[in-house]
Amino acid sequence: KQGIVFCLYHSITDWHHPQAQSIFYPDYNIGQKDQTKSNPEFPKYFKNYLKPQVGELLSNYGDIGVIWFDGEWIADYTTEMGKEMYDYILDLQPNTIVNNRVDKGRNGMAGFNVEGNFVGDFGTPEKEVPATGIDEDWEACFTMNGSWGYKPSDLNWKSDTLLIQSLVDIVSKGGNFLLNIGPDGLGNVPEESVVRLNTMGEWMKENEEAIYGAKASPFEKPEWGVYTSKGNVVYAHVFDWPEDGKLPLNEKVKVKSATLLASSGSNIEWVEGALQLPVQPTNKFVSVVKIVLDQEQPL
């Protein structure tokens, strides 16, 4: 109804399968840390269970947009298996996008591949944002508190400000934001998640122009926030509102006109090498200024 493409998360090992459980079950955390653990039955599990299960999902449920694998770091899963799985997926559904965790090239939590011949369509940094833009497709995966699954004792919820600023920061570096929700055993989304998602949604209603279809900015990150861009337009996402109202821009930004997105397009003057902003920010999380560049400066 909402036009959302159906995608799948898939663990590479099954915690309860007899040919995989000696790696994880019941000692998941031990297996996660000890890469020397080995199960001679794992190749059979891969051939007779994992691949057919993925094949069933790709054959019986229509078009699958993304398969997001996880757990590739276990000792028994090999790069040869990863490449075989990747080719198998594309044989069944050539348009399906597969993350880099289908193979063994991921460089730890940073999520991008080390040098070498590894398959996967995009990088997956986890709970962190790269310091700069990356010359490949990527998305940062975040939790809303500290846990991936439902954990009622985990009250370490991220603030609305942090989540919105993380979204903007990621887009400004050319990435996608994958935000995890941990529903309970009945499928209910925790109220804390609902509140934060609603707040993010309200911010997006005012500022979606600066996010949807936007890309990384060619300009260096300023001290007060970040830039996103679209055509000959740059969006200044202001995290720290200047006390004197003057917003200095990168010297390479040639301003034709500037307006505030959330104030019905209120015009902003260019004064002495800076934009003259109102005294108060237009949004308590992130305020956005739309800057139309001189036509001689296309992006």
SERO-4910 file (N, C-alpha, C, O; in steps of 0.05 Angstrom, whole numbers):
BEGIN
 pado doro    nc1    nc2    nc3   cac1   cac2   cac3    cc1    cc2    cc3    oc1    oc2    oc3
  Lys    A     16    -24      0      0      0      0     17     25      0     10     45    -13
  Gln    A     39     25     15     57     48     17     80     48     -4     97     66     -3
  Gly    A     80     28    -21    101     26    -41    128     17    -31    148     22    -43
  Ile    A    128      5     -7    153     -5      4    161    -31     -9    145    -50    -11
  Val    A    186    -33    -18    196    -57    -30    202    -78     -9    214    -72     11
  Phe    A    194   -103    -14    198   -124      6    227   -133      5    238   -140    -16
  Cys    A    240   -133     28    268   -141     31    271   -161     54    253   -164     70
  Leu    A    294   -174     55    298   -195     75    325   -192     89    345   -185     77
  Tyr    A    324   -197    115    349   -202    130    352   -232    132    332   -247    137
  His    A    376   -242    129    380   -271    131    406   -277    146    428   -269    137
  Ser    A    404   -292    168    428   -301    182    441   -324    166    427   -341    156
  Ile    A    467   -323    165    481   -344    150    480   -371    164    480   -392    151
  Thr    A    479   -371    190    476   -396    205    449   -397    219    438   -376    226
  Asp    A    439   -420    223    414   -425    237    422   -434    265    434   -455    268
  Trp    A    414   -419    286    423   -425    313    413   -452    324    423   -462    344
  His    A    393   -463    310    381   -488    321    386   -512    302    378   -534    309
  His    A    399   -507    279    403   -529    261    426   -547    270    447   -536    278
  Pro    A    423   -573    270    444   -591    281    471   -589    267    492   -594    279
  Gln    A    471   -581    241    496   -578    227    509   -551    230    530   -545    219
  Ala    A    496   -533    245    506   -507    250    508   -500    279    522   -481    287
  Gln    A    494   -514    296    490   -506    324    515   -508    341    517   -494    361
  Ser    A    534   -524    333    558   -526    350    575   -500    348    592   -495    365
  Ile    A    569   -484    328    583   -458    326    570   -438    344    584   -422    358
  Phe    A    544   -438    345    530   -417    360    514   -427    384    515   -414    405
  Tyr    A    499   -448    381    479   -454    400    488   -476    419    497   -497    409
  Pro    A    488   -473    445    476   -451    460    495   -428    467    488   -409    480
  Asp    A    521   -431    457    541   -412    466    546   -391    444    568   -389    433
  Tyr    A    525   -375    437    527   -356    415    550   -336    419    566   -333    401
  Asn    A    551   -324    443    572   -304    447    600   -315    446    619   -302    437
  Ile    A    603   -340    455    629   -353    454    637   -357    425    660   -352    417
  Gly    A    618   -368    410    624   -373    381    629   -348    366    645   -348    347
  Gln    A    617   -326    374    621   -301    360    649   -291    364    661   -279    346
  Lys    A    661   -296    387    687   -285    393    709   -305    385    731   -296    378
  Asp    A    703   -330    385    724   -350    379    722   -359    350    705   -376    343
  Gln    A    738   -348    333    737   -355    304    750   -382    298    750   -390    275
  Thr    A    761   -396    318    774   -421    312    754   -444    314    761   -467    306
  Lys    A    730   -439    324    710   -461    326    703   -471    298    702   -455    279
  Ser    A    700   -496    295    695   -508    269    674   -530    271    673   -545    291
  Asn    A    658   -533    251    639   -554    249    641   -568    222    634   -556    201
  Pro    A    651   -593    221    656   -606    195    630   -611    179    631   -617    155
  Glu    A    607   -608    193    581   -611    179    571   -586    165    551   -586    151
  Phe    A    585   -564    170    575   -538    160    572   -538    129    552   -528    119
  Pro    A    591   -549    114    588   -549     84    562   -563     76    549   -555     56
  Lys    A    554   -584     90    529   -597     84    505   -579     90    486   -578     75
  Tyr    A    507   -565    113    486   -545    120    484   -524     98    461   -517     90
  Phe    A    506   -514     89    506   -494     68    493   -504     42    476   -491     31
  Lys    A    500   -528     34    490   -539      9    461   -548     11    445   -544     -7
  Asn    A    455   -562     32    429   -575     34    407   -559     49    383   -566     48
  Tyr    A    415   -538     63    395   -523     78    395   -493     72    375   -482     65
  Leu    A    419   -480     75    420   -451     72    413   -443     43    396   -426     39
  Lys    A    427   -454     24    421   -446     -4    392   -453    -12    379   -435    -24
  Pro    A    382   -477     -6    354   -482    -14    335   -463      0    314   -456    -11
  Gln    A    341   -456     25    323   -438     39    322   -410     26    301   -399     22
  Val    A    346   -400     19    347   -375      4    333   -377    -23    319   -359    -32
  Gly    A    337   -400    -36    323   -405    -62    293   -405    -59    279   -395    -77
  Glu    A    283   -416    -38    254   -416    -33    244   -387    -30    223   -380    -41
  Leu    A    258   -371    -15    249   -344    -11    249   -328    -37    232   -311    -41
  Leu    A    268   -333    -54    271   -319    -79    252   -330   -101    249   -317   -122
  Ser    A    240   -353    -96    223   -365   -117    194   -364   -111    178   -365   -130
  Asn    A    186   -361    -86    158   -364    -78    144   -338    -69    120   -338    -63
  Tyr    A    159   -316    -68    147   -292    -55    151   -267    -72    152   -245    -61
  Gly    A    152   -270    -98    154   -247   -115    181   -234   -115    201   -246   -107
  Asp    A    181   -209   -124    207   -195   -126    218   -187    -98    203   -177    -81
  Ile    A    243   -193    -94    256   -187    -69    276   -164    -75    293   -166    -92
  Gly    A    273   -141    -60    290   -118    -65    318   -122    -56    337   -116    -71
  Val    A    321   -131    -31    348   -133    -18    348   -159     -2    329   -165     12
  Ile    A    371   -173     -3    377   -193     18    401   -183     34    422   -178     23
  Trp    A    396   -180     60    416   -168     78    427   -191     96    414   -198    115
  Phe    A    450   -202     88    462   -224    103    477   -214    127    485   -191    129
  Asp    A    480   -232    147    496   -226    171    508   -251    181    497   -273    177
  Gly    A    530   -249    196    543   -272    208    564   -285    191    571   -308    196
  Glu    A    574   -270    171    594   -282    153    621   -287    166    638   -300    154
  Trp    A    624   -276    190    650   -278    203    656   -305    216    678   -309    227
  Ile    A    636   -323    216    641   -349    229    662   -364    213    665   -361    189
  Ala    A    677   -381    227    701   -394    215    694   -412    191    710   -414    172
  Asp    A    671   -425    192    665   -445    172    653   -434    146    651   -448    126
  Tyr    A    645   -409    146    634   -397    122    657   -385    106    672   -368    117
  Thr    A    660   -394     82    684   -386     65    676   -366     44    653   -363     37
  Thr    A    697   -353     33    692   -334     11    681   -349    -13    666   -337    -29
  Glu    A    689   -374    -17    678   -389    -40    648   -394    -36    633   -392    -56
  Met    A    640   -399    -12    611   -401     -6    597   -375    -12    575   -375    -23
  Gly    A    609   -353     -4    597   -327     -8    593   -321    -37    572   -311    -45
  Lys    A    613   -326    -53    611   -321    -82    590   -339    -95    575   -331   -113
  Glu    A    589   -364    -86    569   -383    -96    541   -374    -89    523   -375   -106
  Met    A    537   -364    -65    511   -354    -57    503   -329    -73    480   -327    -82
  Tyr    A    522   -311    -76    517   -287    -91    508   -293   -120    488   -282   -130
  Asp    A    523   -310   -133    516   -318   -161    489   -332   -162    473   -328   -181
  Tyr    A    483   -348   -142    458   -363   -140    434   -344   -138    414   -347   -152
  Ile    A    438   -324   -122    416   -304   -118    411   -289   -144    388   -285   -152
  Leu    A    432   -280   -158    428   -265   -182    418   -282   -205    405   -272   -224
  Asp    A    424   -308   -205    412   -326   -225    382   -327   -221    367   -329   -241
  Leu    A    372   -327   -196    344   -329   -191    330   -302   -194    308   -300   -205
  Gln    A    342   -281   -184    331   -254   -186    353   -234   -191    365   -224   -172
  Pro    A    358   -228   -217    381   -210   -224    379   -182   -213    400   -169   -211
  Asn    A    355   -173   -205    353   -146   -195    355   -143   -164    353   -121   -154
  Thr    A    358   -166   -151    361   -165   -122    388   -153   -114    408   -161   -125
  Ile    A    387   -136    -94    412   -124    -84    421   -139    -59    405   -146    -42
  Val    A    447   -145    -58    458   -162    -37    480   -147    -22    497   -136    -35
  Asn    A    479   -147      5    500   -132     19    526   -147     19    527   -170     11
  Asn    A    547   -133     28    574   -145     26    579   -167     46    599   -181     45
  Arg    A    560   -171     65    564   -193     85    557   -220     73    559   -240     88
  Val    A    550   -221     48    547   -247     35    575   -260     30    577   -284     26
  Asp    A    596   -244     31    623   -253     27    640   -248     52    628   -241     73
  Lys    A    666   -251     51    683   -249     74    701   -224     74    721   -223     88
  Gly    A    693   -203     58    711   -181     55    707   -158     75    723   -139     75
  Arg    A    686   -159     91    680   -137    109    702   -131    129    713   -150    141
  Asn    A    709   -106    131    731    -98    149    719    -90    177    717    -66    183
  Gly    A    711   -110    192    701   -105    219    676    -88    219    661    -89    200
  Met    A    672    -73    241    649    -56    244    648    -33    224    627    -22    219
  Ala    A    671    -27    213    672     -5    193    654    -12    169    643      6    156
  Gly    A    652    -38    163    632    -47    144    640    -46    115    624    -55     98
  Phe    A    663    -35    107    671    -34     80    691    -56     74    705    -65     92
  Asn    A    692    -65     49    710    -87     42    739    -79     42    747    -57     35
  Val    A    755    -98     52    784    -95     49    791   -100     20    774   -109      4
  Glu    A    816    -95     13    824   -100    -15    823   -130    -21    829   -147     -4
  Gly    A    814   -136    -45    812   -164    -53    787   -168    -70    771   -149    -75
  Asn    A    784   -192    -80    762   -199    -98    738   -209    -81    735   -233    -78
  Phe    A    721   -191    -72    698   -198    -56    673   -188    -69    673   -167    -81
  Val    A    651   -203    -66    626   -195    -78    609   -181    -57    615   -181    -33
  Gly    A    587   -169    -66    569   -154    -49    565   -126    -62    584   -114    -72
  Asp    A    540   -117    -60    533    -92    -74    536    -66    -58    537    -45    -70
  Phe    A    538    -69    -32    541    -44    -16    554    -51     11    551    -73     22
  Gly    A    567    -31     22    580    -33     48    561    -30     71    539    -18     67
  Thr    A    568    -39     95    549    -40    117    563    -31    144    564    -48    162
  Pro    A    572     -7    146    583      2    172    561      0    194    538      7    189
  Glu    A    569    -10    217    550    -16    239    554      2    263    575      3    275
  Lys    A    533     17    270    533     35    293    554     56    291    563     66    312
  Glu    A    562     64    267    581     85    264    579     97    236    570     83    218
  Val    A    587    122    233    586    136    208    614    142    199    630    152    216
  Pro    A    622    136    175    649    142    166    655    172    169    637    189    168
  Ala    A    680    178    173    688    206    178    684    223    152    678    247    154
  Thr    A    687    210    129    683    224    104    666    207     85    660    184     92
  Gly    A    659    218     63    644    202     43    660    179     32    685    180     32
  Ile    A    647    159     23    660    135     12    653    131    -17    630    135    -24
  Asp    A    672    124    -33    668    121    -62    657     93    -68    668     78    -84
  Glu    A    635     86    -56    620     61    -61    593     64    -48    589     81    -31
  Asp    A    575     47    -56    548     47    -43    550     36    -15    564     16    -10
  Trp    A    536     49      4    537     40     31    513     49     47    499     68     39
  Glu    A    507     35     69    487     44     88    497     38    116    509     17    121
  Ala    A    492     57    134    499     53    162    475     41    177    453     52    175
  Cys    A    480     20    192    458      7    207    460     14    236    481     10    249
  Phe    A    439     26    247    438     36    275    416     22    290    396     13    278
  Thr    A    419     20    316    397     12    334    385     37    346    398     58    346
  Met    A    360     35    356    347     58    369    355     60    398    355     82    409
  Asn    A    362     37    410    374     38    437    401     24    434    416     30    415
  Gly    A    408      5    451    434     -8    449    431    -36    437    452    -50    434
  Ser    A    407    -46    432    402    -74    425    389    -76    397    374    -59    389
  Trp    A    396    -98    384    384   -104    358    356   -117    362    338   -110    347
  Gly    A    354   -134    381    328   -147    386    313   -133    408    321   -112    419
  Tyr    A    289   -144    415    273   -132    436    286   -138    464    290   -161    470
  Lys    A    291   -117    479    304   -120    505    292    -99    524    303    -77    525
  Pro    A    271   -106    538    257    -85    555    275    -73    576    269    -51    586
  Ser    A    297    -86    584    314    -75    604    334    -54    592    347    -40    607
  Asp    A    336    -53    566    354    -34    553    339     -7    550    323     -4    532
  Leu    A    345     11    567    332     38    568    351     59    556    346     83    560
  Asn    A    372     51    543    391     70    532    382     79    504    395     74    484
  Trp    A    359     94    504    348    103    478    363    127    468    369    145    482
  Lys    A    368    127    442    380    149    429    360    173    427    336    168    424
  Ser    A    371    197    429    353    220    429    343    226    400    355    217    381
  Asp    A    321    240    399    311    249    373    332    264    357    335    261    333
  Thr    A    346    282    371    366    298    358    388    281    346    397    286    324
  Leu    A    398    261    361    419    244    351    410    228    327    425    226    308
  Leu    A    386    218    327    376    202    305    373    219    280    381    211    258
  Ile    A    361    243    283    357    260    259    384    270    249    388    271    224
  Gln    A    402    278    267    428    287    257    444    264    245    460    269    226
  Ser    A    440    240    254    454    217    242    444    213    214    459    208    196
  Leu    A    417    214    210    406    212    184    418    232    165    426    225    143
  Val    A    418    257    173    428    278    156    458    275    150    467    278    127
  Asp    A    474    268    170    502    263    167    508    241    147    526    244    130
  Ile    A    493    220    148    497    197    130    490    205    102    505    199     83
  Val    A    468    219     97    460    227     70    481    246     59    487    246     36
  Ser    A    492    264     76    512    283     67    538    270     58    554    282     44
  Lys    A    541    244     65    565    229     56    558    208     36    574    190     30
  Gly    A    534    210     25    526    192      3    516    165     12    515    147     -5
  Gly    A    509    162     37    499    136     47    469    135     52    455    154     49
  Asn    A    460    111     59    433    106     67    432    100     97    451     89    108
  Phe    A    410    107    110    407    102    138    388     78    143    364     80    136
  Leu    A    398     57    154    382     33    161    378     34    191    397     28    206
  Leu    A    354     40    200    348     44    228    332     20    238    310     15    229
  Asn    A    343      5    257    332    -19    267    310    -14    289    313      4    305
  Ile    A    289    -31    287    268    -31    308    267    -59    319    267    -79    304
  Gly    A    266    -62    346    264    -89    358    236    -93    369    230    -87    392
  Pro    A    218   -105    353    191   -111    363    191   -133    383    209   -150    383
  Asp    A    171   -134    400    169   -155    420    159   -181    408    154   -182    384
  Gly    A    155   -202    424    146   -227    414    119   -228    401    112   -247    386
  Leu    A    103   -207    406     76   -205    393     76   -186    369     56   -181    357
  Gly    A    100   -176    362    102   -158    340     97   -129    346     95   -113    328
  Asn    A     94   -123    372     89    -95    380    115    -79    380    136    -88    389
  Val    A    114    -55    368    137    -37    368    137    -22    394    117     -9    401
  Pro    A    160    -21    409    161     -7    434    153     23    431    159     35    411
  Glu    A    138     33    451    129     60    449    152     80    446    148    100    432
  Glu    A    175     74    458    197     92    455    206     95    426    215    116    417
  Ser    A    204     72    411    211     73    383    190     89    367    197    104    349
  Val    A    165     84    374    143     98    360    146    128    362    143    143    343
  Val    A    151    138    387    154    166    391    177    178    374    174    199    362
  Arg    A    199    164    374    222    174    359    217    173    329    225    192    314
  Leu    A    204    152    319    198    151    290    178    173    282    181    184    261
  Asn    A    159    178    299    140    200    293    154    227    292    148    244    275
  Thr    A    173    231    311    188    256    311    204    259    285    205    280    273
  Met    A    218    237    277    233    237    253    215    242    229    223    257    210
  Gly    A    191    230    229    172    234    207    163    263    205    160    273    183
  Glu    A    158    276    228    150    304    227    173    321    216    168    340    201
  Trp    A    198    316    223    220    331    213    222    326    183    228    345    168
  Met    A    218    301    174    220    295    145    198    310    129    203    318    106
  Lys    A    174    313    140    153    327    126    162    355    118    155    365     97
  Glu    A    177    368    136    186    395    131    211    396    113    215    416     99
  Asn    A    227    375    114    254    377    102    260    355     83    283    351     75
  Glu    A    240    340     74    246    317     57    260    324     31    275    308     20
  Glu    A    255    348     21    268    357     -3    298    356     -1    312    351    -21
  Ala    A    308    360     23    337    360     27    349    332     32    373    329     36
  Ile    A    331    312     33    340    284     39    333    265     16    352    253      5
  Tyr    A    308    263      8    301    245    -14    313    254    -40    309    277    -49
  Gly    A    328    236    -53    340    243    -78    365    260    -76    378    266    -96
  Ala    A    372    268    -51    396    284    -47    421    266    -47    419    242    -43
  Lys    A    444    278    -51    469    263    -52    490    278    -35    484    299    -23
  Ala    A    513    266    -34    534    279    -19    542    305    -31    539    310    -55
  Ser    A    551    323    -14    559    350    -23    588    349    -31    604    335    -20
  Pro    A    595    365    -52    623    367    -60    639    385    -41    664    387    -45
  Phe    A    626    398    -22    640    416     -5    647    403     22    634    385     31
  Glu    A    669    412     34    678    401     59    657    406     81    642    425     80
  Lys    A    657    388    101    638    391    123    644    416    139    667    420    148
  Pro    A    624    433    143    628    457    159    626    451    189    617    430    197
  Glu    A    635    470    205    635    466    234    606    465    245    601    452    266
  Trp    A    587    479    232    560    482    243    541    460    235    519    459    245
  Gly    A    549    441    217    531    421    208    541    406    184    565    399    183
  Val    A    524    401    164    532    387    140    517    398    116    497    413    119
  Tyr    A    526    391     92    513    398     67    502    372     54    514    351     56
  Thr    A    479    375     40    471    355     20    466    371     -5    465    396     -5
  Ser    A    464    357    -28    461    372    -53    442    357    -72    437    334    -69
  Lys    A    432    373    -91    413    362   -111    414    381   -135    404    404   -133
  Gly    A    426    373   -158    429    391   -180    446    415   -173    468    412   -163
  Asn    A    435    439   -179    450    463   -172    441    475   -146    443    499   -141
  Val    A    430    458   -128    421    467   -102    437    453    -80    442    429    -81
  Val    A    445    468    -60    458    457    -37    440    463    -13    429    485    -10
  Tyr    A    437    443      4    422    445     29    441    446     53    456    428     57
  Ala    A    439    468     67    456    471     91    439    462    115    420    475    123
  His    A    447    439    127    434    428    151    449    439    175    471    431    181
  Val    A    436    457    190    449    471    212    443    456    238    421    457    248
  Phe    A    464    444    249    462    431    275    465    451    298    451    451    317
  Asp    A    485    469    294    491    489    315    485    517    304    500    528    288
  Trp    A    462    528    313    453    554    304    472    576    314    478    577    338
  Pro    A    482    593    296    501    614    304    488    635    322    466    644    316
  Glu    A    502    642    343    491    661    362    487    689    350    468    703    356
  Asp    A    505    696    331    502    722    318    485    721    293    481    741    279
  Gly    A    474    697    287    457    694    263    472    692    237    459    689    216
  Lys    A    498    695    237    513    694    212    524    666    207    539    655    223
  Leu    A    516    654    184    524    627    178    545    628    156    539    632    132
  Pro    A    571    623    162    592    624    142    590    599    124    585    577    134
  Leu    A    594    602     98    593    580     80    621    574     69    639    590     71
  Asn    A    623    551     57    648    544     43    652    566     21    634    574      7
  Glu    A    677    575     19    683    597      0    677    589    -29    674    607    -45
  Lys    A    674    564    -35    668    556    -62    638    557    -68    630    555    -91
  Val    A    621    561    -48    593    563    -52    586    591    -62    589    611    -47
  Lys    A    576    593    -86    568    618    -98    538    621    -97    524    607   -112
  Val    A    527    637    -80    499    638    -74    484    656    -94    491    679    -99
  Lys    A    463    644   -106    444    660   -122    421    668   -105    412    691   -106
  Ser    A    410    650    -89    389    656    -70    389    635    -48    400    614    -51
  Ala    A    377    643    -25    376    624     -2    349    628     12    340    651     16
  Thr    A    337    606     21    312    606     35    312    586     57    327    566     56
  Leu    A    295    590     77    291    570     98    269    550     90    247    559     84
  Leu    A    275    524     90    256    505     82    231    504     99    208    502     89
  Ala    A    234    507    125    212    503    144    197    529    150    180    530    168
  Ser    A    203    550    135    189    576    140    176    587    115    178    611    108
  Ser    A    163    569    100    149    576     75    167    591     56    159    609     42
  Gly    A    193    582     55    211    594     36    220    622     42    224    638     24
  Ser    A    222    629     67    231    656     75    258    662     64    277    645     67
  Asn    A    261    684     51    287    691     39    308    698     61    301    709     82
  Ile    A    333    692     54    355    698     72    375    715     57    381    709     34
  Glu    A    385    736     69    404    754     56    433    743     59    440    729     78
  Trp    A    448    750     39    477    744     38    492    769     47    492    789     32
  Val    A    505    768     70    517    792     81    546    786     89    551    769    106
  Glu    A    565    800     77    593    798     85    603    769     86    615    761    106
  Gly    A    597    754     65    608    727     63    594    706     80    604    684     84
  Ala    A    570    713     90    555    694    106    525    698    102    516    720     93
  Leu    A    509    678    108    480    681    107    471    693    133    479    684    155
  Gln    A    453    712    132    442    725    155    417    711    163    396    715    151
  Leu    A    418    694    184    396    678    193    379    692    214    388    712    226
  Pro    A    354    683    218    339    694    240    352    688    267    371    672    269
  Val    A    343    701    288    355    697    314    351    669    325    370    658    337
  Gln    A    328    657    320    322    631    330    321    610    307    313    617    285
  Pro    A    330    585    312    329    565    292    300    558    285    282    561    301
  Thr    A    296    549    260    269    541    251    261    514    261    237    507    260
  Asn    A    280    498    270    275    471    280    294    465    303    318    471    300
  Lys    A    284    453    324    302    449    348    321    426    344    340    422    359
  Phe    A    317    409    322    335    387    317    356    394    296    380    395    302
  Val    A    346    400    272    364    408    250    348    428    232    326    421    223
  Ser    A    358    452    229    345    471    211    359    470    184    383    465    182
  Val    A    343    473    162    354    470    135    351    496    119    329    507    117
  Val    A    373    504    107    373    527     89    377    517     60    397    502     55
  Lys    A    359    524     42    362    517     14    377    538     -1    368    562     -1
  Ile    A    399    531    -13    417    550    -26    417    543    -56    427    522    -64
  Val    A    407    561    -73    409    558   -102    435    570   -111    440    594   -106
  Leu    A    451    554   -124    477    564   -133    475    579   -159    456    576   -174
  Asp    A    495    596   -163    497    609   -189    498    588   -211    510    567   -208
  Gln    A    484    593   -233    481    574   -255    508    566   -266    510    545   -279
  Glu    A    528    582   -262    555    575   -272    569    555   -254    592    547   -259
  Gln    A    555    546   -233    567    527   -214    550    502   -211    540    498   -189
  Pro    A    546    486   -232    530    462   -229    545    441   -213    569    440   -212
  Leu    A    529    424   -199    542    403   -183    540    376   -198    549    356   -188
***
